[in-house]
Amino acid sequence: MRKLQLMRKKSKKKESDYTELLSQANPADSIDKQVSAALKDNVDLLKALFKDCSDVVFRDIAINQSIMGFLIYIDGLVDAKAIADNVVEHLIYKYTKVPPGKDLPGSIENNVSYPSVKKKDKFKDILTLVLSGNAALFVDDMQEALLIAARGGTRRGVEEPVTEASIRGPREGFTENLRTNTALVRFRLKSPKLKMEPFVLGEQTQTNIALCYIEGIISGNVLDEVRKRLKRIKIDSILESGYIEELIEDNPYSPFPQMQYTERPDAVAGQLLEGSFAIFVDGTPFVLVGPITFWQMLHASEDYYERFYVGNFIRWLRYFFLMVALFTPALYIAVTTYHHDMLPSTLILSIAAAREAIPFPAIVEALIMEVAFEALREASVRLPKTIGQAVSILGALVIGQAAVEAGIVSAPMVIIVSLTGIASFTIPRFNFAIAVRLMRFPMMFMAAAFGLYGMIIFSTMLITHLCQLNSFGVPYFSGIAPFRKNEVKDILGRAPWWRMFSRPSTYARRNLKRLKEENNPSTPSEG
């Protein structure tokens, strides 16, 4: 004990050049320095860096009552009980002296009862790991720190996905924990060819990213391109995968998404097996998948779990209601404004009678109802779940009925807008559904200005834009334009699993065969 007191007095009197530099300069400028052999220098730097940080825990440790040590970790990110039981207790009570010929760091590392321990000698690396949920152990006369991976704290468990509910399929969804998410995919793809490359993005947030792909299936050009785009990101913070999506997509000015995000591990595993890549971001349950095509945005996981004719029927409904969501309001405006002769006499007279007392043209009616519908939809999302459902249902009924009785809009327009809203809900991808809803407004203005000719003009412009759109070099209409015979089996409809022998060549460039032809079912012969 007397020896320990003498060591403490000696360290207090010692003022090294390292400490003097720290007192004169900004502590943040010293993070590129190496760990000092003098424990006091390291402690002074860390306490200066984390000044006024109440969540940072500093703890002195007397290892075997003779060697001074210092432990630092973030409260709430680290399992404090595990640190106390497996690190502090072992070092204080169970540590044995350094055997002859053995180094001090190796000896202490062997006495830390924890599966993952790293050695780092630069403060920059140490701070990154500490702020990511590791505990750092500094020891006097040791020019490196031991980083103990003891992440803990309260985290949300694996639950059913909220935005992608399904009747048949796995109920597991991603969480905000990066390693939990990668484990959910690894559980489904038990292959060493499943690779997960680490990235750290955001100067302030130091967000952990994982680029996931299957080696031997993904195109080399696509993989090199996504690596290049991730490495060129220079930003102070990454708080959600949406940051990365905007920074790496091909055409940021297009309303149509060029990457898919999902909460479902089975959806990510399925896309990886077809040659896509996935980007996991720590702190968000939404995983980015790319490249994608127009057709993929209308596919759902259930299409592959139900029998093929059930999946095909549901998929055809989605394509039909996509047309309804995009064209129905504009078509109603065009017909009632310019092309009355297209409707049967009885129907046009009924519509004219309903609109007789309406003071506004059809385009104004449509805008009033569409904006009101979008407002109700947004309110139902932002409000608590139980209240939101009541607001969306009662609001639509009350506002629609009141608007008709007040003579502001006609009853046919309420029906058209309601049908359009229901149709947009059938699109399985939320970001794609938003793009369709946005395109509905310019389509309505073109119909009001030029009738059906305006709709044709805008549709031509829209298709031209989609044909020029790419996702990491993959054409947005790939499979149809350019036409690929082996992919038609899984675009407008889905062929039986025993007929889909190869992966889509749009994504994969190698190892295209995924199913042997002998899987074709046949009627068993009578014995």
Secondary structure, 3 states (H helix, E strand, C coil): CHHHHHHHHHHHHCCCHHHHHHHHCCHHHHCCCECCCCHHHHHHHHHHHCCCCCCEEEEEEEECCCEEEEEEEEECCECHHHHHHHHHHHHHHHCCCCCCCCCHHHHHHHCCCCCCEEEECEHHHHHHHHCCCEEEEEECCCCCEEEEECECCCCCCCCCCCCCCCCCCCCCCCCCCHHHHHHHHHHHCCCCCEEEEEEEECCCCCEEEEEEEECCCECHHHHHHHHHHHHCCCCCCCCCHHHHHHHHCCCCCCCCCCCEEECCHHHHHHHHHCCCEEEEECCCCCEEEECCCCHHHHCCHHHHCCCHHHHHHHHHHHHHHHHHHHHHHHHHHHHHHCCHHHCCHHHHHHHHHHCCCCCCCHHHHHHHHHHHHHHHHHHHHHCCHHHHHHHHHHHHHHHHHHHHHCCCCCHHHHHHHHHHHHHHHCCCCHHHHHHHHHHHHHHHHHHHHHCHHHHHHHHHHHHHHHHHCEECCEECCCEECCECHHHCCECCCECCHHHCCECCCCCECCCCECCCHHHCCCCCCCC
